Amino acid sequence: MRIVEKGIKKGEVQPNIESDTVATVLISTIEGGIMMSRLYQDSIHLERVVMSLHSYLDNLALI
């Protein structure tokens, strides 16, 4: 994931973060939220995913 690598180079993201792992977590989590929202016809599942990913991404940052 290029944006994570750029963040590492700029000192904005922890240097021990593996960008491929971040990409896998982001994509699989979003896809799961979409699937559940469609299956249950309730957008709350995708909203929960967005909130969780905000927290996850905040924990990757140095700031």
N, C-alpha and C positions, 0 to 999 in steps of 0.2 A: 504494500500500500504506500504509494508515493508520498501522500500527505503526512503520514506518520514519520517516514524517513526524513522529510523536510523539517518536521518539528524537532526531531532528534538533533539534526545538524544545527538548528537555530537555538538549541538549548531550551526549548519549550516543552519537550516530552522527555521522560526518563530514558536514559541511554540503554537500559537493559531491556526495553520493550521490543518484542519481535513483531514487526509490521505484518507478517503473514498471519500470525495468530490473531492480531487485532482485526484484520480483514475477515477472517473466518467467524469470529465472534459477532462482529457487526452484521454481516450478511445473514448468518444463520438465525440470529435473534430477530432481525427485521422480517425475514421470511416466515419464521414461526409466528410472529405477531400478526402478520397479514393472513396467514392460514387460519389462525384461531378466530380472528375478527370475521372472516368470511364464513367459517364453519358455524359460529354461534350468532352471526349477524349482529355483532356488538363491537363497536369500535374501541371499547374500553381496553381490549387486549393490546391493540396497537398503541394506544395512549400509554399503557403501562410499560411497554417496550421502550418507547421514546424516553420516558422518565428514567428508566433503569440505565439506558445507554448514556444519557446525560451524566449520570453519576459515575458510570464506568469510565467515560472519557475524561471526566474531571480528575479521577484518580490516576490517570496516566500522565497528567501535566505536572511540571515542576513548580508552576506558579501557584 
